[in-house]
Amino acid sequence: MYFIVSYPAKPGARFDRAYYVGKHIPLVREAWEPYGLEYIDAFFPSAKDSDLIVAAMCRFKDRAALEAAFASARTSEVMADIEKFTNIEPDRHVTNDL
């Protein structure tokens, strides 16, 4: 089960890549691994004119694990952390396969 979060490039948008990689991704890992998060990584497009700033992929062992992670007390901390590195509303997608 995959949970994919992406941040579209928008004129005047703020995105702190160092904070995202160094603080947010580790926070997500710490918060959700106990519930079945197996993998998380961030992927940055190589094209300078991309419509995307970053896409992060979270792999959970199954849908129950994903739902348990989102129902956990630490999810509010993960969501509140978003404003520390961006003012962009993320796009979210859940899929069984890639």
C-alpha positions in Angstrom: 0.0 0.0 0.0 1.5 3.3 -1.0 0.8 6.8 0.2 2.2 9.4 -2.2 2.5 13.1 -1.3 3.5 15.7 -3.9 4.0 19.4 -3.8 3.3 21.3 -7.0 5.5 24.2 -8.0 3.6 27.4 -7.7 4.8 31.0 -8.4 5.9 32.6 -5.1 5.5 29.4 -3.1 7.8 28.7 -0.2 9.5 25.3 0.2 12.4 24.6 2.4 14.1 21.5 1.0 16.6 21.1 3.8 13.9 21.2 6.4 11.8 18.7 4.5 14.6 16.2 4.1 16.3 16.7 7.4 13.4 17.2 9.7 10.0 16.3 8.2 10.8 13.0 6.5 12.5 11.7 9.8 9.5 12.9 11.8 7.1 10.9 9.5 9.3 7.9 9.8 9.4 8.1 13.6 5.7 8.7 13.9 4.4 6.0 11.5 7.0 3.1 11.6 5.3 1.7 14.7 2.1 1.3 12.7 3.6 -0.4 9.7 5.4 2.2 7.6 8.0 0.2 5.8 9.7 2.8 3.6 9.7 6.6 3.0 11.8 8.7 0.6 11.5 12.0 -1.2 12.2 12.4 -4.9 13.1 15.7 -6.5 12.7 16.2 -10.2 15.9 16.9 -12.2 14.2 19.2 -14.6 14.4 22.9 -13.5 11.1 23.7 -15.1 9.2 20.8 -13.6 5.6 21.4 -12.3 6.5 19.5 -9.3 8.8 20.4 -6.4 9.0 17.0 -4.7 7.1 13.7 -4.4 7.4 11.5 -1.3 6.5 7.9 -1.3 5.5 6.1 1.9 5.0 2.3 1.6 2.9 0.6 4.3 2.6 -3.1 4.9 -1.1 -3.0 4.1 -4.2 -0.7 4.2 -4.8 -1.4 7.9 -1.2 -0.1 8.7 -1.9 3.0 6.7 -5.2 3.6 8.5 -3.6 2.9 11.9 -0.8 5.4 11.2 -3.3 8.1 10.2 -5.4 7.4 13.2 -2.4 7.7 15.6 -1.9 10.6 17.9 1.3 11.7 16.2 -0.4 12.3 12.8 -1.5 15.7 14.0 2.1 16.5 14.7 3.1 15.4 11.2 0.4 17.5 9.6 1.2 20.6 11.8 4.9 20.3 10.7 4.0 21.0 7.1 3.7 24.7 7.6 7.3 24.8 8.8 8.6 24.0 5.4 6.0 25.2 2.9 2.9 27.2 2.2 1.8 24.8 -0.6 -1.2 22.5 -0.1 0.1 18.9 -0.9 -1.6 16.5 -3.3 -2.2 13.1 -1.7 -2.8 9.8 -3.4 -3.2 6.2 -2.1 -2.6 3.2 -4.3 -2.1 -0.5 -4.0 0.7 -0.6 -6.6 2.9 1.6 -8.6 
